[in-house]
Amino acid sequence: MGEYAAPPDDLDASGLRIAVAVGRFNVSITAPLLDGARRVLDAHGVIDPTIVWVPGAFELPLAAQRLAGNHDAVVALGAVIRGDTPHFDFVAGETAAGLMRVGLDAGIPVVFGVLTTDTFAQAEARIGGAVGHKGEEAALTAIEMAALLAQLPPVKG
């Protein structure tokens, strides 16, 4: 299991426009993910983040693509829990690939805050339990990456 190294304490997100797209599927997991992300965004000075709900994780890339045009970063939150069919593999893999593509195409951070777990208990452990809070971590990643990209030279086209 990996270890999360928190970003610097002095991250300032004031002035950043951050959007959060959240899947409703497994809402008992995704709502707490959103709560954690909101706490972090608020604590770091993000004013009125855009929040949109989509049916599930598979729809996150399309929502992120639309949001990317007007935001400095997009946080995608969802929960894909393995079942008895290969559905998990398709949804988790395509969601990850889609979100990566949106970020690269748009040139902004699109953060993968989608839990991909074998069990519901593993997902619960990632919303403030023994494995930390992945919603908080995703929001911190968005802030850190948006601040970093603002310091780097633009891509030459």
C-alpha positions as CSV (number, residue, x, y, z in Angstrom):
1,M,0.0,0.0,0.0
2,G,1.3,3.5,-0.9
3,E,1.8,6.3,1.6
4,Y,0.3,9.7,1.0
5,A,2.8,12.6,1.5
6,A,0.8,15.8,2.2
7,P,1.6,18.9,0.1
8,P,3.2,22.0,1.7
9,D,1.1,23.6,4.5
10,D,1.3,27.0,2.7
11,L,-0.9,26.2,-0.3
12,D,-3.0,29.2,-1.2
13,A,-5.9,28.5,-3.5
14,S,-7.6,31.9,-3.3
15,G,-8.4,33.0,-6.8
16,L,-8.5,29.5,-8.1
17,R,-11.6,28.3,-9.9
18,I,-12.0,24.6,-9.0
19,A,-14.8,22.3,-10.0
20,V,-15.8,19.0,-8.5
21,A,-17.7,16.3,-10.4
22,V,-19.2,13.6,-8.3
23,G,-20.8,10.3,-9.2
24,R,-24.1,9.5,-7.6
25,F,-23.6,5.7,-7.8
26,N,-22.4,4.5,-4.4
27,V,-23.6,7.9,-3.0
28,S,-23.0,6.7,0.6
29,I,-19.3,6.8,-0.3
30,T,-19.2,9.7,-2.8
31,A,-21.1,12.2,-0.6
32,P,-18.5,11.9,2.1
33,L,-15.7,12.2,-0.5
34,L,-17.3,15.4,-1.6
35,D,-17.6,16.6,2.0
36,G,-13.9,16.1,2.5
37,A,-13.0,17.8,-0.8
38,R,-15.2,20.8,0.2
39,R,-13.5,21.1,3.6
40,V,-10.1,21.3,2.0
41,L,-11.1,23.7,-0.7
42,D,-12.8,26.0,1.9
43,A,-9.8,25.8,4.2
44,H,-7.4,26.8,1.4
45,G,-9.5,29.8,0.2
46,V,-11.5,28.4,-2.8
47,I,-14.6,30.6,-3.0
48,D,-17.7,28.9,-4.3
49,P,-16.4,25.8,-6.1
50,T,-18.5,24.5,-8.9
51,I,-20.1,21.1,-7.9
52,V,-21.9,18.9,-10.4
53,W,-23.4,15.5,-9.9
54,V,-23.3,12.8,-12.6
55,P,-25.0,9.3,-12.6
56,G,-21.8,7.4,-12.0
57,A,-18.0,7.2,-12.5
58,F,-18.2,6.4,-16.2
59,E,-19.8,9.8,-16.8
60,L,-17.1,11.8,-15.0
61,P,-14.8,12.3,-18.0
62,L,-17.5,14.0,-20.1
63,A,-18.5,16.3,-17.2
64,A,-14.8,17.0,-16.5
65,Q,-14.3,17.9,-20.2
66,R,-17.1,20.5,-20.1
67,L,-15.9,21.9,-16.7
68,A,-12.3,22.1,-17.8
69,G,-12.9,25.1,-20.1
70,N,-13.8,27.4,-17.2
71,H,-11.8,26.2,-14.3
72,D,-8.2,25.9,-13.2
73,A,-8.6,22.4,-12.0
74,V,-11.3,19.7,-11.8
75,V,-11.6,17.0,-9.1
76,A,-13.5,13.9,-10.2
77,L,-14.9,11.9,-7.3
78,G,-16.5,8.4,-7.6
79,A,-16.6,4.9,-6.2
80,V,-16.3,1.8,-8.3
81,I,-16.6,-1.3,-6.1
82,R,-15.8,-4.7,-7.6
83,G,-18.7,-7.1,-8.1
84,D,-19.2,-10.5,-9.6
85,T,-18.8,-9.4,-13.2
86,P,-16.0,-7.8,-15.2
87,H,-18.1,-4.5,-15.2
88,F,-15.7,-3.1,-12.6
89,D,-12.7,-3.5,-15.0
90,F,-14.3,-1.6,-17.8
91,V,-15.7,1.2,-15.7
92,A,-12.6,1.8,-13.6
93,G,-10.2,1.6,-16.5
94,E,-12.1,3.7,-18.9
95,T,-12.9,6.3,-16.3
96,A,-9.2,6.7,-15.5
97,A,-8.2,6.9,-19.1
98,G,-10.9,9.4,-19.9
99,L,-10.0,11.7,-17.0
100,M,-6.3,11.6,-18.0
101,R,-7.2,12.5,-21.5
102,V,-9.3,15.4,-20.4
103,G,-6.5,16.8,-18.3
104,L,-3.9,16.4,-21.0
105,D,-6.1,17.9,-23.7
106,A,-7.3,20.8,-21.5
107,G,-3.9,21.4,-19.9
108,I,-5.3,21.6,-16.4
109,P,-5.2,19.2,-13.5
110,V,-8.1,16.7,-13.6
111,V,-7.7,14.8,-10.4
112,F,-8.6,11.1,-10.2
113,G,-10.5,10.9,-6.9
114,V,-12.3,7.7,-7.9
115,L,-12.1,4.9,-5.4
116,T,-11.6,1.5,-7.0
117,T,-11.9,-1.1,-4.3
118,D,-12.8,-4.7,-4.0
119,T,-15.2,-4.2,-1.1
120,F,-17.5,-1.6,0.3
121,A,-15.5,-1.8,3.6
122,Q,-12.4,-0.8,1.7
123,A,-14.2,2.2,0.3
124,E,-15.4,3.2,3.7
125,A,-11.8,3.0,5.0
126,R,-10.9,5.7,2.4
127,I,-13.5,8.3,3.5
128,G,-12.0,9.1,6.8
129,G,-11.2,5.7,8.1
130,A,-7.9,3.8,8.5
131,V,-6.7,4.7,5.0
132,G,-7.2,8.4,5.3
133,H,-9.6,10.6,3.3
134,K,-9.3,10.4,-0.5
135,G,-11.7,13.3,-1.1
136,E,-9.4,15.6,1.0
137,E,-6.3,14.2,-0.8
138,A,-7.9,14.8,-4.2
139,A,-8.7,18.4,-3.4
140,L,-5.2,19.0,-2.1
141,T,-3.8,17.5,-5.3
142,A,-5.9,19.8,-7.4
143,I,-4.7,22.9,-5.5
144,E,-1.1,21.8,-5.6
145,M,-1.1,21.0,-9.3
146,A,-2.9,24.2,-10.3
147,A,-0.4,26.3,-8.3
148,L,2.5,24.4,-9.9
149,L,1.2,24.8,-13.4
150,A,0.8,28.5,-12.8
151,Q,4.5,28.7,-12.1
152,L,5.6,26.6,-15.1
153,P,6.1,28.0,-18.6
154,P,3.2,27.3,-21.0
155,V,3.4,24.5,-23.5
156,K,4.8,25.7,-26.8
157,G,2.3,25.2,-29.6
